[in-house]
Amino acid sequence: MVEQKYDHDSVQELLTWAKETLKNKSYPSGRYQVNKSTTILDCGKYLESMIAVISRNWENSTFHPTIEQLREFRKK
């Protein structure tokens, strides 16, 4: 497994992607199944909240799973 990075640049790159995706509305509409245990009901709201949480807390390792969730969403 590749070690995921939580440094400023990699997190900022992820946030930039999320903001662009939100701005361009280039995300799925309606229910979206990310994995077996994660269904997103509104991808726009999901991206807004992820951007807000990660922007404020990315340096706190407690929030690394949140960063991983957004990375998984991006992969799909």
C-alpha positions in Angstrom: 0.0 0.0 0.0 1.3 3.4 -0.9 1.8 5.7 2.1 -0.7 8.6 1.7 0.7 12.1 2.1 -0.8 14.6 4.5 1.5 17.5 3.7 0.4 20.9 2.8 0.9 20.5 -1.0 -0.9 17.2 -1.4 -3.8 18.3 0.7 -4.0 21.7 -1.1 -4.0 19.9 -4.4 -6.9 17.7 -3.2 -8.8 20.7 -2.0 -8.2 22.5 -5.3 -9.6 19.5 -7.1 -12.7 19.4 -4.8 -13.3 23.2 -5.3 -13.0 22.9 -9.1 -15.3 19.9 -9.1 -17.9 21.8 -7.0 -17.6 25.0 -9.1 -18.0 23.1 -12.4 -20.7 20.8 -11.0 -18.7 17.9 -12.4 -19.9 15.4 -9.8 -22.6 12.8 -9.9 -26.2 13.9 -9.2 -28.4 12.0 -6.9 -27.3 9.0 -4.7 -23.7 8.0 -5.2 -22.2 4.8 -3.9 -18.5 5.3 -3.1 -17.9 1.9 -1.5 -19.7 -0.8 0.3 -20.3 1.3 3.4 -20.5 4.8 2.0 -23.4 6.3 0.0 -23.5 10.0 -0.6 -27.0 11.5 -1.0 -25.9 14.9 -2.3 -22.4 15.1 -3.8 -22.4 18.9 -3.9 -23.2 19.2 -0.2 -20.6 16.4 0.5 -17.9 18.4 -1.3 -18.8 21.6 0.4 -18.6 20.0 3.9 -15.4 18.1 3.0 -13.7 21.3 1.8 -14.7 23.1 5.0 -13.6 20.4 7.4 -10.3 19.6 5.6 -9.4 23.2 5.1 -9.6 23.9 8.8 -8.3 20.7 10.2 -5.9 19.1 7.7 -2.9 19.4 10.0 -4.6 17.4 12.7 -4.0 13.7 12.2 -7.4 12.9 13.6 -8.8 14.2 10.3 -6.6 12.0 8.1 -9.5 9.5 7.6 -11.6 12.4 6.3 -8.9 13.3 3.8 -8.8 9.6 2.7 -12.6 9.6 2.3 -12.3 12.6 -0.2 -9.5 10.8 -2.0 -11.6 7.7 -2.4 -14.5 9.8 -3.7 -12.1 11.4 -6.2 -10.8 8.0 -7.4 -14.4 6.9 -8.2 
